[in-house]
């Protein structure tokens, strides 16, 4: 039986690696991202690997709410250089690289997950973006980086444990609670606990807005006065489906990837990859 499709949020892992590894390490973002994907490959034996890139901020999301992603700093010059080399490097592994001009990598991840499940497969989404918890289901899990013992697999029970809601309510939850990393303020004075309770009682943002009059005055005021803004926040948080082609089952080209790593002065990685090729 084939393994899951491993779909990687490349911007998320590259940013994390760039800031976690010393700048003295040449190509630190590419190196760190590759090591993380190899780690996941070793544990989940995927049928294929796809790395997704996209716009920094989807055009329609900026139109809905101009401050969306506005506070994020410009990409450092050395990371920008590595970004331009990412496709060539990751394709040397025989990993698929997808990009989108106007939508974000998240949208590609979610679309691949939907298509793979529809085709009868399962998916591991490797991302540090908790917005992706909305994709979690019986056949889809999120591999979340940064745990004490390495990345943590988040299933439906894991989403409920972290947020107290099912995956389907994640966009509603983000709209109400807000998301500082994306520049979304959420509903005034409600916060995480209040967002969770509203969804427990009402089941959705829209139903909470419709029944605002029955809430405490402060909560009712936020739902009433920010109704259109909160609807926009939910639309921003909800992934857009993109037509995508699923990759065929593909074995990773460890030897060729070793050559690509050596060309980029990743000598220890190159040796490791060649050893992996020899062990096949």
Secondary structure as GFF3:
##gff-version 3
##sequence-region A 1 280
A	DSSP	beta_strand	5	9	.	.	.	ID=ss1
A	DSSP	alpha_helix	10	20	.	.	.	ID=ss2
A	DSSP	alpha_helix	28	44	.	.	.	ID=ss3
A	DSSP	beta_strand	48	52	.	.	.	ID=ss4
A	DSSP	alpha_helix	59	64	.	.	.	ID=ss5
A	DSSP	alpha_helix	77	91	.	.	.	ID=ss6
A	DSSP	beta_strand	96	98	.	.	.	ID=ss7
A	DSSP	alpha_helix	105	118	.	.	.	ID=ss8
A	DSSP	beta_strand	123	126	.	.	.	ID=ss9
A	DSSP	three_ten_helix	130	135	.	.	.	ID=ss10
A	DSSP	beta_strand	140	144	.	.	.	ID=ss11
A	DSSP	beta_strand	152	154	.	.	.	ID=ss12
A	DSSP	alpha_helix	156	163	.	.	.	ID=ss13
A	DSSP	three_ten_helix	167	169	.	.	.	ID=ss14
A	DSSP	alpha_helix	170	177	.	.	.	ID=ss15
A	DSSP	three_ten_helix	180	182	.	.	.	ID=ss16
A	DSSP	alpha_helix	191	202	.	.	.	ID=ss17
A	DSSP	alpha_helix	205	210	.	.	.	ID=ss18
A	DSSP	three_ten_helix	212	214	.	.	.	ID=ss19
A	DSSP	alpha_helix	217	225	.	.	.	ID=ss20
A	DSSP	alpha_helix	227	237	.	.	.	ID=ss21
A	DSSP	alpha_helix	254	263	.	.	.	ID=ss22
A	DSSP	alpha_helix	267	279	.	.	.	ID=ss23
###
